[in-house]
Each structure stands twice: as structure tokens, then as C-alpha cells.
Amino acid sequence: ANTSIQPSKVRSYDVGFTVRPVPDWTLSGAAYYIQNEDEIVLTAPDTYSSVGETTRKGFELETRYRVSPALDIYASYGRILEAEIKNPLPGSGARLSVPRDTLKAGVAYRTALGPGHLTLHADAFLTRRIPYYSGTPLRGQTMPSYTRYDLRATYDYRDYQVSAYWVS
């Protein structure tokens, strides 16, 4: 435990839209601006530290199409325009280590199963342009892009829900 870490005040402002050009197609988007009074980040394995005041600006876009009552396909794109530490410590970098671009595509399938409902999701995520600092003196660098695949099964029965995940 790190007893020097206290809860932080976060102010978030966002504006968005959702449109439905045709009954089975939805398009939505949002822009955001977040101010964090004292952000806590993972600075080393199992080590969390305060980096001070931070801001983030970005936007997200999503589209979803209902192929049938049981099948949806969807895709989204998120971009962080700014993720900065406002007053970085001397000798440290000002950029937060968060991805600039995140793309997601997936499919969802729903069906009745016994007395409940089963929902299956298959998603692929592409994450790009994550900044980080290394070396002496510190130099800004970018991590390689990577793709993650998720499978999720959720079974709903009355007031209960059970989920299983697989991530690769």
C-alpha cells in the first residue's frame, strides 16, 4: 500500500451525439476534456505514484449495425489529442503513457438458452502510438502497435449474470 496516495478530484466535460440514419444502423460520437487534480499512474511493476495535475482531450466515434435480431456488428475509433502532465518533475516527461489511437471491431450474437439468454462477443483491438520515456537523459519514444483479441460469453438468468472471458 502507498499511504501517500490520496483520492483525486477529476473534472470531465464531454459532448456527444447519436444518430440513427436507418432503423438498424447507429452512429455515435463524443468529444471530451478531462482535468485530473492528482493523477495516479503505474510507474513500475506493482508501484503506483502521483504525477500531479493532468489533462486529456480526445474524441471517440462508434458505429453499430444490427444484421438481425440476434446479430450486431460494430466498430469504434478513439483518439487522444492530448494526455499531459501539467507540471512534470524535473528530468521527467510531460506526456502520459496512454495510446493515441484505439480501434475496435467486433460482433455480438444473442440467443435464448434454456431459461436464460446467452450473449457472445468477439472483438479485435488495435492500439497505436503509446508514448513513453527511457534512457539518460530521458528521450520520448513510442511503443510498437499491438492487436488484442477478446472473446466473451455472458449468460443472463433472472437477476443473475455469469461471464467468461478469453484475451489473447
C-alpha positions in Angstrom: 0.0 0.0 0.0 1.1 3.5 -0.7 -0.3 5.7 2.1 0.9 8.9 0.4 -1.7 8.5 -2.4 -5.0 10.3 -1.8 -8.2 10.4 -3.8 -8.0 12.9 -6.7 -10.6 15.4 -7.9 -11.5 14.8 -11.6 -13.5 17.2 -13.7 -14.8 15.8 -17.0 -16.6 17.7 -19.8 -18.0 15.9 -22.7 -20.4 16.4 -25.6 -21.7 13.8 -27.9 -24.3 12.7 -30.4 -26.2 9.6 -31.5 -28.0 9.3 -34.8 -29.9 6.5 -36.4 -29.9 7.1 -40.2 -31.8 3.9 -40.8 -33.6 1.7 -38.2 -30.8 -0.9 -37.9 -27.7 1.5 -38.0 -26.5 3.7 -35.2 -23.6 6.2 -35.4 -22.4 8.0 -32.3 -19.5 10.2 -31.2 -18.2 12.1 -28.2 -15.5 14.7 -27.5 -14.1 15.1 -24.0 -11.8 17.2 -21.9 -10.7 15.8 -18.5 -8.8 17.6 -15.8 -7.3 15.4 -13.0 -6.0 17.2 -9.9 -3.5 14.5 -8.9 -3.4 11.5 -11.3 -2.0 8.2 -10.1 -0.1 6.1 -12.6 1.7 2.8 -12.7 5.4 3.8 -12.7 7.0 0.4 -12.3 5.6 -3.1 -11.7 3.3 -3.0 -8.7 4.3 0.6 -8.0 1.8 3.5 -8.2 2.8 7.1 -7.9 1.2 10.5 -8.2 2.3 12.5 -11.2 0.3 15.6 -10.3 -2.2 17.6 -12.4 -3.0 16.1 -15.8 -5.3 16.9 -18.7 -6.7 14.7 -21.5 -8.5 15.8 -24.6 -9.9 13.4 -27.2 -12.8 12.0 -29.1 -14.5 8.7 -29.8 -16.6 7.5 -32.8 -18.7 4.3 -33.0 -20.9 2.7 -35.5 -23.2 -0.3 -34.9 -25.3 -2.3 -37.4 -28.0 -4.8 -36.5 -27.7 -7.5 -39.1 -30.6 -9.5 -37.5 -32.4 -9.5 -34.1 -29.6 -11.9 -32.9 -26.5 -10.4 -34.6 -24.8 -7.0 -34.3 -21.5 -5.8 -35.9 -19.7 -2.8 -34.6 -16.6 -0.7 -34.9 -15.1 2.2 -33.0 -12.2 4.6 -33.1 -10.8 6.7 -30.2 -8.1 9.3 -30.4 -6.4 11.1 -27.6 -5.3 14.6 -28.8 -3.6 15.5 -25.5 -2.6 13.5 -22.4 -0.2 15.6 -20.5 1.2 16.2 -17.0 0.9 19.9 -16.4 3.9 20.4 -14.2 6.2 17.4 -14.6 9.0 16.8 -12.2 12.5 17.9 -13.4 14.0 15.2 -15.5 10.7 13.5 -16.3 8.5 13.7 -19.4 5.2 15.6 -19.7 3.3 13.0 -21.8 1.2 10.3 -20.2 1.7 6.7 -21.4 -1.7 6.2 -23.0 -2.5 5.2 -26.6 -3.1 7.9 -29.1 -5.2 5.7 -31.3 -7.5 2.8 -30.4 -9.5 0.9 -33.0 -12.0 -1.8 -32.2 -14.2 -4.1 -34.3 -16.4 -6.8 -33.2 -19.5 -8.9 -33.5 -22.2 -9.8 -30.9 -24.6 -12.7 -31.0 -27.6 -13.2 -28.7 -29.8 -16.3 -28.3 -32.1 -17.8 -25.8 -30.5 -20.7 -24.0 -32.6 -22.7 -21.5 -34.4 -20.4 -19.2 -32.0 -17.5 -19.8 -30.1 -15.6 -22.6 -26.6 -16.1 -23.9 -24.6 -13.3 -25.5 -21.3 -13.9 -27.3 -18.9 -11.1 -28.2 -15.7 -11.4 -30.4 -13.6 -8.2 -30.5 -10.3 -7.1 -32.0 -8.5 -4.1 -30.7 -5.6 -2.2 -32.4 -3.7 0.1 -30.1 -1.2 2.5 -31.6 1.2 5.3 -30.6 1.7 4.8 -26.9 4.4 7.3 -25.8 7.0 6.5 -23.1 10.3 7.8 -21.9 13.6 5.9 -21.4 17.3 6.4 -21.2 19.6 9.0 -19.7 18.8 11.7 -20.5 15.2 10.8 -21.0 14.1 10.5 -24.6 10.5 10.3 -25.8 9.7 7.1 -27.7 6.7 5.2 -29.0 5.8 1.6 -28.2 5.0 -0.6 -31.2 1.4 -1.1 -32.2 -0.3 -4.2 -30.9 -3.5 -6.1 -31.5 -5.6 -7.8 -28.8 -8.4 -10.3 -29.3 -11.2 -10.8 -26.8 -13.9 -13.4 -26.6 -16.7 -13.0 -24.0 -19.7 -15.2 -23.2 -22.4 -13.9 -20.8 -25.3 -15.8 -19.6 -28.3 -13.9 -18.0 -30.8 -15.7 -15.9 -33.4 -13.7 -13.9 -31.3 -11.4 -11.6 -28.1 -13.3 -12.2 -25.3 -12.9 -14.7 -22.3 -15.1 -15.3 -19.4 -14.2 -17.7 -16.3 -15.9 -19.1 -13.5 -14.1 -20.9 -10.6 -15.1 -23.1 -8.0 -12.5 -24.1 -5.1 -13.0 -26.5 
